[in-house]
Amino acid sequence: MTRDALTYDAARIALAEHLTRDADAHERERYDEIGRRFDALERAFPRQESADLTKLYVALTFWDAWIEARNLGWQSTGNIRQHEWPQLARDIAADLTADREITSARVRQRFDAGAHGGLGDRVQIISDRLRNRDLK
């Protein structure tokens, strides 16, 4: 059964809330809580093509990398150290809440495939997964 896709605003708000909750969990050293809502949100991610979705892709890709960093024992991912993830997540959440572009140059440089076409596989994998999810 396929769930209905979220609207842009619903996805934006949900991403901001999840990033904030995970930042709280990270700061309490409850690392196992980071990313618990990722799969459900990814499955319900908006399906329309829109330039507005760029900031949501950046946020989703950041979140995925954060989860992977945790899974790999906090190896530096994109030169982000363990203690830096929560603040970057809060910065992204603030931008999403205000419905503005991601303001962190560091986040955009590492996770915005549109602005930096030479980014690594992680960005491409998420983009492909989102594009191809309805083909399954």
N, C-alpha and C positions, 0 to 999 in steps of 0.2 A: 504494500500500500504506500503510495506516495503522499507525503504531507504537502500541504499548500506552502508556497514560498512566502516568506515574510515580506512586508512592504519595506521600502528603503528606510523610513523612519523607525519602524519597529526593529529592524536589524541594527540600525545605528544606536538606538537606545539600549538594546540588549547587549551589544558589544561593549558599550561604555560600562554598563552594570557588571558584566562578567569580568572585564579587565580590572575594575575597582575591587570586586570581591576577591579576585585572585591576588591582587596586590596586598590586600589585607591578610590573606592566608599566608602568602610568602613572608610577610613581616612577622607573623606569628610562628614561622618555621613549620607551617603545615603544608609542606610542599606537595603532598599527595593530592591536595584539593585543587591545585592549579590545572586548569584545562578540563575539568569534569564536564563542563557544558559545551565544549568545543564541537564535538561530533554532531550534537543535535542542532547547534546553530549553523554549522556548515551545511547540513542537509537542508535546512530551511532558508538558506541564503537567497536573497532576491535573484530572480532569473532574468530580469530585463537588462538590456544593454544601456548603460548610462554613464556619463562622465562623473556623476555624483558618487558612483560606486567605488571610485578609485580610493578614496580615503577608507572605505570599508575593507577593500582588499588589502590595503597596507596594514590596517589594524588586525585583520584575520591572519595575515602572514606573520606579523610580529608575535601574535599569540601562539601560533604554531611553533615558531622558533623558540619561544620561551618554554613551551612544553618539552620540546626536544632537548633544550639545554638542561632542564631538570632531569630528564630521562638519562642523559649522558653524564650525570654527576657534576653538572655546572662547569663543564668545559666552556671556555670562552666561545660564544657564538656571535660572530659579527663584532668582535671586540667588546662585547657586553659582559661585564662580570656579574656574578651572582647577586650582589647587593644592589646593582643598578636597575634590574628588571622592574621592581615595583614602581619606582618613580617614573620610568619611561611609560609604563602602563597607565599610570595616573595622568600623565601629560596627554597621552593619546585619548584617554577617556574624557578629559576636559575638552579637547578639540571636538570629539564626536558629540558630546553633550551640547556644545555651542554650535554644532553643525558647520564647522569651518574646516579648512584643509589642515592636515597634520602639520603642526608648526615646528616640531623637532627636526632639525636638519639631519641629525644623526639617524633618526628613525627613517626619514624619507630616503636618505642615501642607502641605507641597508635593506629596506623592505618595499620600496616603491618601484616596481618593474617598469611602469610607464615613464618615469622620469630618468631611470637608470637601466636601460635595456640590457646591460651586461651583467645583471645580477645573477646570483647562483641558482642552483637547481631548486631550492626550496620554494622560491617565488613562482617558478614555472610549474612545479608540481601542483601547488594549490590552484593556480589559474586553470591548469588542465583538468584537475578534479572537478572544479566548479563548472567548467564548460561542458564536461562530458557526463555529469551525473545523471542526466535524464536519458542517456543512451543505453543505460543498463536495464 
